[in-house]
């Protein structure tokens, strides 16, 4: 029995150690382009971060401000900082930003449920597209299935109902056009993802199930 318990414990530890990425909460304030391993928040791994200056305006960098539970039941909020635009700016600042979201346990359960843009100016916005395959940085085009495509303007929150054309997947590729209008700004935006069952709970359940089967066999 001790050997079985040790084996179950080692399985859980090894599974949790598969991703060496730091927590998103310990990656705040840094340029996301430097997060080569990405970061973890809840049951998700966020990685393949890449932002680029889309119009030569000199904008950026994109940083992580915070990560944690959202107001939507069983959700994770990831807040990014952009610091695009100034009241005296006479031109539009524009960034393209891509990243991937995947579940740590490999189960299909990623639902993009909300996007909030914070800034000023009638044209400042975050345009976002989610796809099942990698999205081209410059064009925003992907060869897979486009799961959603929408825009949140400064001061606006867009909510999506899961499964209404927004299927749960094990990995999701996200493309964004971050735009600060002339004399406007885009200071931050918040991504909200509905979470699947945490991996630790899944592992615990699998371990308990295994022990129960073993006990049944011994009784038999």
Helices and strands as residue ranges (DSSP letters): H 2-16, E 22-23, G 24-26, G 32-34, E 39-41, E 44-53, E 63-69, E 75-84, E 93-103, E 111-120, E 125-131, E 146-153, E 157-159, E 171-180, E 185-194, H 199-219
